[in-house]
């Protein structure tokens, strides 16, 4: 069973973080020219998390959400695990790259695109078009696809349907698709078919279930409310999916119905309408995925920055580290100093662009040149801050670790 981090101050947690710091420091020594930030992924934890996601999916295929990885070698590693099939891409240009480089021949674009150049490339290449499914939720998307398609090229589309919880005027969940009732979904499907497009599938992403922690030790009351909202959302969405599925069955034979995310695998796959579940963050496990009732994963990704100053006996300053995650501004979007233990950001400066001061009982033991290892709040965004990711793997026969350095998307010259 994989485990989430123990509460701060727990002796076992402290010992584990000390051991982690030693292991990551040793990985740096193995590199000829270590540069900062030093991004390291523990392959043992990554693989354990992949296996745990497959276990939770109970046979339902997992479509890898590439935005939560953004490292080609790790995308391929995830797809090599039993239970993972295909990619949920976040950019059409990314999808074209994955298809052209034979990373996979089953790519669904998770979001609508208005990238005319990329659409023209897709619409003019029957092979690429056969490997990529575009996402739509508006007739304007169909207009653009039709304008960019070369006659004779068969283009696939999937329909994104709102999966939020609705209570009168209240809407809880990601503000994505305007479609939520069967009639509107069927109308868009008919329109796509009339234009000669292939209606390949449907997406219903319940972000209010998949992406919200519901077992935060310091927020017991809030966590209880979140769990109740999740339960209500799952019940309502099961009914909505069933009604829409019945309506679509008279119009088109869908290849897939995608739903969920790392935090909702169990409830998503329990819905008989769903044929695949998306997941990605559950592989690397950023801090926003620490406190879920449904699963206890292992953190697998860190970034290291060196101590460059000692302003005082209980303060050290590290180089950079200000990798703030997207989403609503708050402390939970800041990176967390993780190993060695006993370090914290200051309230005045936080995580900085070129330097970050750290305080706490662990600061006194650090010297200039020592490494401090952070965890990012989100998964794939960390890869945008480095050209190289170092994969740390345990050699068989208890022969220690080895490090393999691989490029991120950014390291390959891609900014999607």
PyMOL commands that set and color helices and strands:
alter all, ss='L'
color gray80, all
select helices_A, chain A and resi 11-29+43-57+66-68+72-79+92-100+116-123+126-131+139-148+182-194+207-210+220-249+262-269+281-284+287-289+331-333+363-365+380-385+410-412
alter helices_A, ss='H'
color red, helices_A
select strands_A, chain A and resi 38-42+61-65+84-89+107-109+132-136+156-160+165-167+170-172+198-204+256-259+276-279+301-312+315-319+336-339+344-345+355-359+371-375+388-394+401-407
alter strands_A, ss='S'
color yellow, strands_A
deselect
rebuild
show_as cartoon
